[in-house]
Amino acid sequence: MGKTSKKVIGIVGLLLGILWLFPFYLIVTNSFKTPKGIFASVLSLPHPSTGANYVNSFKALDFITSLTNSLIITICSVLLIILASSMAAYALQRNHSKLSSGLLMLFISAMLIPFQSVMIPLTANFGAVHFLNMWGLVIMYLGFDCSLSVFLYQGTLASIPIAMDESAELEGASRWQIFTKVIFPMLSPITVTVAILNIIAIWNDYLLPSLVLPQAQYTIPLQMFNFFGEYTKQWHLALAGITISIIPVILFYLFAQKWIIKGVTDGAVK
């Protein structure tokens, strides 16, 4: 690759980076402005700047409670999705029968059903059994998100030779030990992918929690809606709230980047 090509790639990469960071610039800079300052100039730096937006937004969001609710729902949902979908995919992929093929097609076909077509009867049924709360929401996420996760796991499992299972079985390992100690560690790249996809989707979800959760269990996206009334829109508080809500996701990435990078590179090597 010549020097000119490298320069072009570098310039394109820089422009894409600026384009990607530009929304964050708008959110952060405008979160320090007064309402008049936002509408006077969206692109300018805050002058004068005020940190009161963050204090007021923190209180209005009931941030500690809503953050706790979001964390509980997201963590429990993702862990259950990973556990259930990986085991289901393993069982379906290793059992070559018409029943397994039919069940796999059932999982795949479930991805074609839009949530909006079943949300009303689903909510009504959960309400009938008094399960319109965060634990009912976790079960809903498990049901809706397992289809894609099973599909992703099944594709990766197909590339792992069954000889790995047979060798472990000859050593006296049980089926559970084969899965947990031999197969599942080899699924780390796709597990990282499944985790990231579901964390982003569940953390940012608004529609399903708005149908299921009581006000005491509201997540951060639901609390954000309080800044937008029928006649008034508190953009200065909303942008401060968005900035606050981004922080846990950034902290998660900084904490988990070692495993994320390892999962991606392991997948590339395979």
N, C-alpha and C positions, 0 to 999 in steps of 0.2 A: 504493500500500500504506500503510495507516494505521499510527499509532504502536503501537497495541495488537497488530496483526499482527506487526510487527517485533519487539516484545518477546517474543511467544509463540514466534516462530521462533528468537530468540536463546536463550531458556530451553531449548527443545527441543534446540537444537544443543549447548548446554552440558551438558545431561544425557546426550546421546549421547556427547559427548567423554569425560565422566567414566566412563560405562559401558565405553567402548572402552579407556580407560587403566587401569581397575581391575585387569585381569589382570596388567599390567606392574607395578603397585604390589605385588601379592601376590608376584610372582616376585622382584622386587628386594629388598623388605624381608625376606622369609623367607630369601633367600640369605645374609644377614648373621647369621642366628640359629644357635644350637646345635640339635641334634635335639630336645632337651627344650623349647627355646623355641618351636619350630615347632608342636609338638603342644599346648603350653600355650595358645597364642593365635595363630592364623593371621593375624588382622587387625591386631594391634598392631605398633607399631614395635619394631625389635630392641633389646632391653635385657637383658644387655649385647650389644653388637654385636661381631662378629669377622670379620676379613678373611682368616683362615686358610682359610676355605672356598674362597676363590678360588685361593689358592696350591695347596691340595690337589687341587682340581678341575682346575686347569691341568695339573698333573703327571699326574693319572689319565687325562685325556683325551688325553695326548700331543699337546697342542693344536697346536703348530707343524706337526707331520706331518699330523694329521687336517685342519687348516685348508688346508694345501697341497693335499692330495688333493681336498678339496671344491671348492677354487677351480679346479684343473685340470679336473676333471670337469664342473663347471658351465659354465665359460667355453668350453671346447672344444665341449661339447654345444650350447649356445645359439648359438654362432657358426655351427656346421654346420647347425643347424636353420633359422636365418634364411637362410643362403645357399641351401641346397637347396630349401626350401619356397617361397621367393620366386621362384627361377628356374623351378621346376616349375609354380607357379601362373601365371606369365607365359606359359610355353609353352602350357599348357592353355587359358588364357583367350583368347589371341590366335589360336589355331588352331581354327577353327570346323569341326570334323569329328566324325564319329561316334566315332572312336577317342579323341579328346580328351574328349568327353562321357563315354564309358565309363570312361576313366582317372580323371576327376574323381569320378564316382560311386563308383569303387573306393576312392579316398582317403576320401570321406565315409563310406562303409559301414565302413571300418576303424575309425572312431571308436566303432562300436557293439560292437566285440569287446572284452570286458573282459580286462585283462592277466592276471588270475588263471587264465583258461582256457588260456593258452598258456605260462605261466611255467615249468612243469616241462619240457616238450619243448624250449622255447627254451634253457633253462639246460643241458640235456643236450647239445644240438647244439653250443652254444658251448664246452662242456667237451670235446667230442670233438675240436675243432680247437685246444684249448689256448688259449682266448680268454676265460677267466674272470679278467679283470683290468679295470683302469680303462678301457682303450681298447675292450675289448669292451662295457663298460657305456656308453661314449659312443655306440657304434654302435647299441646297443639303444635309447637315448634318441632318437637320430636317427630310427629306424624308428617308434617308438611316437608321438612327438610331432609328426611331420611332417604327419599327417592333419589335425589341427585347424589347424595353421599354414597349410597350403595352402588350406584352406577360408576362413580369415580373409583371406589375401592375395588369393584369387580374387575375393572380394566387393568388395574395394577396387579391384582392377584393372578390374573391370567398369565402375566409375564414371569411369575415365580414358579419354577418347576415343582411338580408334585413329589419329586425325589427328595426335596427338603423335608417334607412331611414323613415320608417313608423312612428316611435315615433316623429322624428323631424317634419315630415309633419303634424302630429296632433297638434303640437305646433304652426303651422302657418308658418313654414319655407318654402321658395321657393326651387325649385330644385337646383338652384345655391348656395343658402345658405346651403343646406344640404351637397352639395359636398365640399364647401370651409371651412365650420365651423365644420362639423361632420366627414365626410369621409376622406378628405385629411390629416388632422392632424394624423389620424390613419395609414396613409401610410408612415409615416416618415422613418421606417426602409428600405423599398424598395426604397424610394426616395433617401436615402443616397447611396444605391447600384447603382441605375441608374445614379446618379450624378458622382460617382467615376469612373464607367466604361466609361462614355462618356467624362469626363474631361481628363482622361489618353489617350483615343483613339484620341480625337480631338487635344489635346496639342501636341502629338507626331507625328501626321499625316504628311506625306510628299507627297504621291502620288497625292491625290486630290487637295491640294493647289498648287502643281506644275503645274497642268493643268488649274487652274482657275485664280489664282491671278496674277495681274501685278506686276512688280518688286517693285513699290513703296509701295505695301501692303504685302510684303513678311513676313512670320512668322519666328520664330527662327530656326525651322528645315530646312527651305529653305535657310536661310542665312548660316547655317552650311556647306552646300554643297560647298560654295565658297572656303573652305580650301582644297578641293580635286580637283586638276586639272588633265589634261590628263597625264602629265609627272611628276608633283610634288604633294606631299601630306604633308601638314603642320600639322603634328600630334600634335606638341607642342601647336599650336594655337587652333586646334580642341578640344583637351582635356580641355584646359582652357575654351573654349566656352561651352563645355558640362557641366563643373562644374558651370559656370554662369547660364546656362539654367535650372539646377536642383534646384537652390535656390528658384525661385518662387513657385515650387511645394512643397518644404519643408515648406516654409512660409505658404502656403495654408493649409497644414496638421496641422501645429502648431496652426493656427488660428481656424481651423474647427474641431480639434480633439474632443472637447467637444460634438459637435453634431454628429460626426461620431461614437464615442463610445456609445452615447445615442441611436442612431439609431440601432446599432448592438445589444446592450443589450435588447432594447425593442423588437426587432425581436426574440431574444432568449427566452424571457419571454412568448411571444405569441405562 
